[in-house]
Amino acid sequence: MKLNTLLASVLAGVSLIVVVNPTLALQKGKHKGHKASASKSSSAGAGSALAVVDAFEKAYQRKDKNTMLLKLMTPTKDTGTLNKRYQWLRGYGVDELPSAVRPPILFTTALGSYVPTAYKVVSSSAVSAQEYSVTVKENGGCREEGVNYKVERTRRFKLLKLNGKWFVSDYVNPTNTEEYGFYVDDISDKMVKK
């Protein structure tokens, strides 16, 4: 009888170990899975930010300035920012009459005549959970003073996340960040006559 009781208690202990171990394994698996999903979400954020850069560059290649300036750039009510966008879009600001049209106008005047035919991401990094920085090298061409040029240049994107969606907050020449980087700068950009 004592042997049966001892055997029963040993078997109960073994079954307890068998039951506890799978539970621990499941908890460890969940923890590992949680870490993996966290890293996937941060890389997904990078992918989403880079997808906006790609959409902007592809719209640039198609000369689709409405998509570039009005759909992909950060929504704003700031008059200065809107004036900057509308200047490139149509040549007059948000508070001005169409009769005030003046350069630069994207794809219309010499200052905005550059069109990239290819681009490459040189660097990208998260500044914060809501901000991303991407530097690209662009190749393309432009026409200035009756001469066609092959152009190679570097531009920097600042991306902001609003309501879960990435937008282009700024697109600048790294050596002259005061204006959008649409025009060709003969000092910082490489220009070769065709």
PASEBA-1860 file (N, C-alpha, C; in nm, 3 decimals):
! residues 194
1> MKLNTLLA> 0.082/-0.119/0.000/0.000/0.000/0.000/0.086/0.124/0.000 ~ 0.192/0.124/0.085/0.281/0.239/0.088/0.347/0.259/-0.047 ~ 0.381/0.152/-0.116/0.444/0.160/-0.247/0.350/0.223/-0.348 ~ 0.222/0.184/-0.346/0.122/0.243/-0.436/0.104/0.392/-0.410 ~ 0.102/0.432/-0.282/0.087/0.573/-0.247/0.209/0.651/-0.293 ~ 0.327/0.596/-0.272/0.451/0.662/-0.315/0.455/0.675/-0.467 ~ 0.418/0.572/-0.539/0.415/0.573/-0.685/0.314/0.675/-0.736 ~ 0.199/0.682/-0.672/0.095/0.777/-0.712/0.143/0.921/-0.692
9> SVLAGVSL> 0.213/0.948/-0.582/0.260/1.085/-0.557/0.373/1.123/-0.655 ~ 0.458/1.026/-0.691/0.563/1.052/-0.790/0.501/1.081/-0.925 ~ 0.403/1.003/-0.968/0.335/1.026/-1.096/0.263/1.160/-1.097 ~ 0.202/1.198/-0.986/0.134/1.328/-0.977/0.235/1.441/-0.993 ~ 0.352/1.426/-0.930/0.458/1.528/-0.942/0.508/1.539/-1.084 ~ 0.527/1.426/-1.152/0.572/1.427/-1.292/0.469/1.494/-1.380 ~ 0.342/1.460/-1.361/0.238/1.522/-1.445/0.227/1.670/-1.417 ~ 0.252/1.714/-1.295/0.250/1.856/-1.262/0.362/1.928/-1.337
17> IVVVNPTL> 0.479/1.867/-1.341/0.592/1.926/-1.415/0.559/1.935/-1.563 ~ 0.499/1.832/-1.619/0.463/1.829/-1.761/0.360/1.937/-1.792 ~ 0.264/1.957/-1.700/0.161/2.059/-1.722/0.220/2.200/-1.709 ~ 0.306/2.222/-1.611/0.364/2.355/-1.587/0.459/2.394/-1.699 ~ 0.541/2.304/-1.747/0.641/2.338/-1.850/0.579/2.391/-1.978 ~ 0.472/2.328/-2.034/0.412/2.386/-2.155/0.357/2.527/-2.130 ~ 0.303/2.550/-2.007/0.251/2.683/-1.976/0.365/2.785/-1.977 ~ 0.479/2.751/-1.919/0.595/2.841/-1.921/0.643/2.864/-2.064
25> ALQKGKHK> 0.644/2.757/-2.142/0.688/2.770/-2.282/0.595/2.863/-2.358 ~ 0.465/2.852/-2.334/0.369/2.941/-2.401/0.392/3.086/-2.360 ~ 0.417/3.110/-2.230/0.440/3.246/-2.183/0.567/3.303/-2.246 ~ 0.672/3.222/-2.254/0.795/3.268/-2.318/0.771/3.297/-2.465 ~ 0.694/3.212/-2.531/0.663/3.231/-2.673/0.586/3.360/-2.696 ~ 0.490/3.389/-2.608/0.414/3.513/-2.620/0.506/3.633/-2.605 ~ 0.596/3.626/-2.509/0.688/3.737/-2.485/0.777/3.762/-2.607 ~ 0.828/3.652/-2.663/0.911/3.666/-2.783/0.829/3.722/-2.899
33> GHKASASK> 0.708/3.673/-2.913/0.620/3.721/-3.020/0.590/3.869/-3.004 ~ 0.572/3.913/-2.882/0.543/4.055/-2.856/0.660/4.142/-2.899 ~ 0.782/4.097/-2.865/0.900/4.173/-2.908/0.908/4.178/-3.060 ~ 0.881/4.066/-3.125/0.890/4.061/-3.271/0.789/4.155/-3.334 ~ 0.666/4.158/-3.278/0.566/4.245/-3.338/0.601/4.392/-3.316 ~ 0.666/4.423/-3.204/0.707/4.562/-3.181/0.810/4.605/-3.284 ~ 0.907/4.518/-3.314/1.006/4.556/-3.414/0.945/4.563/-3.553 ~ 0.846/4.477/-3.580/0.778/4.484/-3.710/0.704/4.616/-3.726
41> SSSAGAGS> 0.641/4.664/-3.618/0.566/4.788/-3.630/0.659/4.907/-3.653 ~ 0.779/4.907/-3.592/0.870/5.018/-3.617/0.926/5.013/-3.759 ~ 0.951/4.891/-3.810/0.997/4.882/-3.948/0.884/4.912/-4.044 ~ 0.761/4.881/-4.003/0.645/4.917/-4.085/0.631/5.068/-4.093 ~ 0.663/5.138/-3.983/0.662/5.284/-3.983/0.763/5.339/-4.080 ~ 0.881/5.279/-4.083/0.984/5.321/-4.177/0.938/5.294/-4.319 ~ 0.876/5.179/-4.341/0.825/5.146/-4.474/0.719/5.244/-4.520 ~ 0.630/5.283/-4.429/0.525/5.380/-4.462/0.584/5.516/-4.495
49> ALAVVDAF> 0.683/5.557/-4.417/0.748/5.686/-4.442/0.820/5.684/-4.578 ~ 0.891/5.577/-4.606/0.962/5.566/-4.734/0.866/5.554/-4.851 ~ 0.748/5.497/-4.827/0.645/5.488/-4.932/0.597/5.628/-4.973 ~ 0.591/5.719/-4.877/0.551/5.858/-4.908/0.660/5.926/-4.991 ~ 0.786/5.902/-4.956/0.898/5.956/-5.035/0.890/5.903/-5.178 ~ 0.864/5.773/-5.191/0.853/5.712/-5.324/0.737/5.773/-5.403 ~ 0.622/5.790/-5.338/0.506/5.849/-5.405/0.537/5.992/-5.450 ~ 0.608/6.068/-5.367/0.646/6.205/-5.400/0.740/6.208/-5.520
57> EKAYQRKD> 0.842/6.122/-5.515/0.940/6.118/-5.625/0.875/6.071/-5.756 ~ 0.785/5.975/-5.749/0.717/5.927/-5.870/0.626/6.036/-5.927 ~ 0.557/6.110/-5.838/0.474/6.222/-5.883/0.562/6.330/-5.946 ~ 0.680/6.352/-5.889/0.776/6.449/-5.943/0.816/6.408/-6.085 ~ 0.844/6.281/-6.104/0.883/6.231/-6.236/0.769/6.245/-6.338 ~ 0.644/6.235/-6.291/0.527/6.251/-6.380/0.488/6.398/-6.398 ~ 0.556/6.487/-6.328/0.522/6.631/-6.324/0.383/6.652/-6.266 ~ 0.349/6.575/-6.166/0.218/6.583/-6.102/0.229/6.669/-5.976
65> KNTMLLKL> 0.234/6.800/-5.997/0.257/6.890/-5.884/0.138/6.897/-5.789 ~ 0.018/6.868/-5.835/-0.097/6.866/-5.744/-0.079/6.758/-5.638 ~ -0.038/6.639/-5.679/-0.014/6.531/-5.583/0.100/6.568/-5.490 ~ 0.208/6.620/-5.545/0.325/6.656/-5.464/0.291/6.759/-5.357 ~ 0.231/6.870/-5.400/0.212/6.984/-5.312/0.084/6.981/-5.229 ~ -0.022/6.924/-5.284/-0.151/6.931/-5.215/-0.193/6.801/-5.147 ~ -0.147/6.686/-5.196/-0.191/6.559/-5.137/-0.086/6.499/-5.045 ~ 0.043/6.509/-5.081/0.147/6.442/-5.003/0.211/6.530/-4.898
73> MTPTKDTG> 0.194/6.662/-4.910/0.253/6.751/-4.810/0.159/6.768/-4.692 ~ 0.217/6.795/-4.576/0.143/6.807/-4.451/0.028/6.906/-4.461 ~ -0.093/6.865/-4.425/-0.204/6.961/-4.424/-0.172/7.076/-4.328 ~ -0.204/7.199/-4.369/-0.174/7.316/-4.286/-0.271/7.429/-4.315 ~ -0.283/7.518/-4.219/-0.359/7.641/-4.238/-0.267/7.762/-4.227 ~ -0.137/7.734/-4.210/-0.039/7.841/-4.199/-0.024/7.914/-4.333 ~ -0.052/8.043/-4.333/-0.053/8.121/-4.457/0.084/8.123/-4.525 ~ 0.191/8.136/-4.448/0.325/8.138/-4.506/0.358/8.009/-4.579
81> TLNKRYQW> 0.325/7.897/-4.517/0.350/7.767/-4.580/0.262/7.749/-4.703 ~ 0.136/7.788/-4.693/0.045/7.778/-4.807/0.091/7.867/-4.922 ~ 0.137/7.986/-4.891/0.188/8.076/-4.995/0.307/8.014/-5.068 ~ 0.395/7.950/-4.991/0.512/7.884/-5.050/0.466/7.774/-5.146 ~ 0.368/7.694/-5.105/0.318/7.585/-5.190/0.247/7.639/-5.314 ~ 0.160/7.738/-5.293/0.086/7.792/-5.407/0.176/7.867/-5.505 ~ 0.287/7.923/-5.455/0.381/7.989/-5.545/0.436/7.887/-5.645 ~ 0.477/7.770/-5.595/0.530/7.665/-5.683/0.419/7.602/-5.767
89> LRGYGVDE> 0.299/7.596/-5.713/0.187/7.531/-5.781/0.132/7.617/-5.895 ~ 0.111/7.746/-5.868/0.041/7.827/-5.968/0.097/7.967/-5.987 ~ 0.198/8.004/-5.906/0.262/8.134/-5.925/0.203/8.249/-5.847 ~ 0.101/8.223/-5.767/0.047/8.327/-5.679/0.003/8.263/-5.549 ~ 0.010/8.341/-5.443/-0.017/8.290/-5.309/-0.164/8.274/-5.279 ~ -0.191/8.220/-5.162/-0.327/8.190/-5.120/-0.412/8.316/-5.105 ~ -0.350/8.430/-5.071/-0.423/8.556/-5.052/-0.414/8.649/-5.173 ~ -0.352/8.601/-5.282/-0.329/8.688/-5.398/-0.424/8.653/-5.513
97> LPSAVRPP> -0.447/8.750/-5.598/-0.529/8.729/-5.717/-0.445/8.662/-5.825 ~ -0.508/8.583/-5.913/-0.434/8.516/-6.021/-0.356/8.613/-6.110 ~ -0.397/8.740/-6.113/-0.324/8.838/-6.196/-0.183/8.864/-6.143 ~ -0.155/8.819/-6.020/-0.023/8.842/-5.959/0.077/8.733/-5.994 ~ 0.048/8.649/-6.094/0.134/8.535/-6.127/0.277/8.579/-6.153 ~ 0.371/8.509/-6.090/0.514/8.538/-6.107/0.592/8.410/-6.075 ~ 0.714/8.397/-6.127/0.793/8.276/-6.098/0.838/8.276/-5.951 ~ 0.878/8.157/-5.899/0.891/8.029/-5.967/0.759/7.951/-5.970
105> ILFTTALG> 0.735/7.882/-6.079/0.622/7.791/-6.089/0.680/7.656/-6.132 ~ 0.647/7.555/-6.058/0.704/7.422/-6.082/0.670/7.373/-6.223 ~ 0.771/7.331/-6.297/0.764/7.277/-6.433/0.729/7.382/-6.540 ~ 0.717/7.508/-6.501/0.680/7.612/-6.596/0.792/7.711/-6.618 ~ 0.856/7.753/-6.509/0.964/7.851/-6.520/1.099/7.782/-6.500 ~ 1.206/7.850/-6.540/1.341/7.792/-6.532/1.375/7.743/-6.392 ~ 1.336/7.820/-6.290/1.368/7.780/-6.153/1.300/7.650/-6.111 ~ 1.193/7.614/-6.178/1.124/7.490/-6.142/1.120/7.389/-6.254
113> SYVPTAYK> 1.214/7.398/-6.348/1.207/7.313/-6.467/1.273/7.177/-6.450 ~ 1.342/7.157/-6.338/1.410/7.030/-6.316/1.308/6.916/-6.299 ~ 1.334/6.804/-6.364/1.251/6.684/-6.349/1.344/6.565/-6.325 ~ 1.333/6.501/-6.209/1.416/6.383/-6.186/1.366/6.264/-6.268 ~ 1.458/6.182/-6.314/1.421/6.060/-6.385/1.449/5.936/-6.300 ~ 1.527/5.955/-6.192/1.559/5.845/-6.101/1.599/5.904/-5.966 ~ 1.581/5.824/-5.862/1.625/5.867/-5.730/1.670/5.745/-5.650 ~ 1.749/5.772/-5.547/1.799/5.666/-5.460/1.801/5.719/-5.318
121> VVSSSAVS> 1.750/5.642/-5.223/1.756/5.681/-5.082/1.899/5.662/-5.033 ~ 1.959/5.770/-4.984/2.097/5.766/-4.934/2.097/5.734/-4.785 ~ 2.004/5.794/-4.711/1.994/5.767/-4.568/1.851/5.793/-4.522 ~ 1.814/5.724/-4.416/1.683/5.747/-4.355/1.692/5.713/-4.208 ~ 1.624/5.794/-4.126/1.627/5.768/-3.983/1.505/5.829/-3.916 ~ 1.461/5.761/-3.810/1.350/5.813/-3.730/1.406/5.917/-3.635 ~ 1.350/6.037/-3.640/1.387/6.143/-3.547/1.309/6.123/-3.417 ~ 1.183/6.083/-3.433/1.096/6.047/-3.321/0.988/5.955/-3.378
129> AQEYSVTV> 0.890/5.919/-3.295/0.781/5.833/-3.343/0.695/5.905/-3.446 ~ 0.699/6.038/-3.446/0.615/6.118/-3.535/0.694/6.191/-3.643 ~ 0.825/6.171/-3.648/0.907/6.245/-3.745/1.015/6.155/-3.804 ~ 1.035/6.169/-3.934/1.132/6.086/-4.006/1.213/6.176/-4.099 ~ 1.339/6.144/-4.116/1.427/6.220/-4.205/1.482/6.126/-4.312 ~ 1.470/6.167/-4.438/1.518/6.085/-4.550/1.597/6.174/-4.645 ~ 1.716/6.129/-4.682/1.798/6.200/-4.781/1.803/6.117/-4.908 ~ 1.779/6.183/-5.022/1.780/6.114/-5.152/1.878/6.180/-5.247
137> KENGGCRE> 1.930/6.099/-5.339/2.007/6.151/-5.453/1.917/6.137/-5.574 ~ 1.904/6.246/-5.649/1.819/6.247/-5.769/1.904/6.271/-5.892 ~ 1.865/6.207/-6.001/1.926/6.231/-6.132/1.817/6.274/-6.227 ~ 1.848/6.368/-6.313/1.749/6.416/-6.409/1.807/6.526/-6.496 ~ 1.720/6.610/-6.546/1.766/6.717/-6.633/1.685/6.843/-6.618 ~ 1.743/6.953/-6.666/1.672/7.080/-6.666/1.723/7.164/-6.782 ~ 1.650/7.271/-6.808/1.688/7.365/-6.914/1.699/7.504/-6.853 ~ 1.815/7.564/-6.865/1.836/7.700/-6.815/1.905/7.783/-6.920
145> EGVNYKVE> 1.848/7.902/-6.946/1.903/7.997/-7.044/1.931/7.929/-7.178 ~ 1.836/7.846/-7.222/1.846/7.782/-7.352/1.941/7.664/-7.359 ~ 1.998/7.623/-7.246/2.093/7.512/-7.243/2.034/7.398/-7.161 ~ 2.045/7.276/-7.215/2.000/7.156/-7.142/2.113/7.103/-7.056 ~ 2.079/7.066/-6.932/2.177/7.014/-6.838/2.134/6.878/-6.784 ~ 2.234/6.794/-6.763/2.214/6.671/-6.687/2.246/6.710/-6.543 ~ 2.156/6.674/-6.451/2.169/6.721/-6.313/2.170/6.603/-6.215 ~ 2.259/6.613/-6.118/2.265/6.518/-6.009/2.261/6.600/-5.881
153> RTRRFKLL> 2.167/6.568/-5.792/2.156/6.651/-5.672/2.109/6.571/-5.552 ~ 2.125/6.630/-5.433/2.084/6.570/-5.308/1.972/6.655/-5.247 ~ 1.867/6.590/-5.200/1.758/6.661/-5.134/1.718/6.588/-5.007 ~ 1.667/6.664/-4.912/1.629/6.606/-4.783/1.479/6.621/-4.759 ~ 1.418/6.510/-4.723/1.276/6.508/-4.685/1.265/6.511/-4.534 ~ 1.172/6.592/-4.485/1.131/6.585/-4.345/0.987/6.535/-4.349 ~ 0.960/6.423/-4.283/0.827/6.362/-4.285/0.765/6.371/-4.146 ~ 0.636/6.400/-4.142/0.562/6.404/-4.016/0.445/6.308/-4.021
161> KLNGKWFV> 0.416/6.246/-3.908/0.304/6.153/-3.899/0.188/6.226/-3.831 ~ 0.076/6.235/-3.901/-0.045/6.298/-3.847/-0.160/6.200/-3.858 ~ -0.227/6.175/-3.745/-0.341/6.082/-3.741/-0.307/5.947/-3.805 ~ -0.186/5.899/-3.779/-0.145/5.768/-3.828/-0.097/5.763/-3.972 ~ -0.087/5.879/-4.038/-0.046/5.883/-4.178/0.075/5.975/-4.194 ~ 0.172/5.932/-4.277/0.293/6.012/-4.302/0.268/6.114/-4.414 ~ 0.325/6.234/-4.395/0.320/6.341/-4.494/0.457/6.404/-4.507 ~ 0.483/6.466/-4.622/0.606/6.543/-4.643/0.586/6.679/-4.577
169> SDYVNPTN> 0.667/6.707/-4.477/0.659/6.836/-4.409/0.748/6.938/-4.479 ~ 0.864/6.890/-4.527/0.957/6.979/-4.597/1.041/6.896/-4.694 ~ 1.085/6.961/-4.799/1.167/6.898/-4.904/1.267/7.005/-4.945 ~ 1.392/6.990/-4.900/1.488/7.101/-4.915/1.622/7.056/-4.970 ~ 1.693/7.154/-5.022/1.833/7.140/-5.057/1.909/7.151/-4.924 ~ 1.987/7.050/-4.885/2.054/7.054/-4.754/2.144/7.176/-4.734 ~ 2.195/7.236/-4.843/2.282/7.353/-4.828/2.205/7.485/-4.831 ~ 2.075/7.480/-4.864/1.992/7.600/-4.864/1.851/7.557/-4.828
177> TEEYGFYV> 1.820/7.559/-4.700/1.694/7.502/-4.651/1.580/7.603/-4.641 ~ 1.598/7.722/-4.694/1.494/7.825/-4.678/1.375/7.806/-4.772 ~ 1.393/7.739/-4.882/1.288/7.723/-4.982/1.276/7.576/-5.017 ~ 1.163/7.536/-5.073/1.151/7.399/-5.121/1.263/7.372/-5.221 ~ 1.309/7.249/-5.225/1.426/7.215/-5.307/1.398/7.181/-5.451 ~ 1.300/7.246/-5.513/1.266/7.214/-5.652/1.363/7.273/-5.754 ~ 1.415/7.391/-5.726/1.502/7.454/-5.825/1.641/7.393/-5.821 ~ 1.715/7.409/-5.930/1.852/7.359/-5.939/1.946/7.469/-5.891
185> DDISDKMV> 2.034/7.434/-5.801/2.132/7.528/-5.745/2.267/7.496/-5.809 ~ 2.317/7.587/-5.892/2.441/7.558/-5.965/2.564/7.551/-5.875 ~ 2.550/7.584/-5.747/2.662/7.572/-5.654/2.662/7.435/-5.587 ~ 2.547/7.392/-5.537/2.544/7.266/-5.463/2.506/7.146/-5.548 ~ 2.443/7.168/-5.663/2.404/7.057/-5.751/2.505/7.039/-5.865 ~ 2.524/6.916/-5.903/2.618/6.886/-6.012/2.544/6.902/-6.146 ~ 2.589/6.997/-6.228/2.525/7.024/-6.357/2.626/7.005/-6.469 ~ 2.588/6.925/-6.569/2.674/6.900/-6.684/2.593/6.927/-6.810
193> KK> 2.649/7.005/-6.903/2.578/7.033/-7.029/2.558/6.905/-7.106 ~ 2.439/6.891/-7.166/2.409/6.772/-7.246/2.467/6.786/-7.385
END
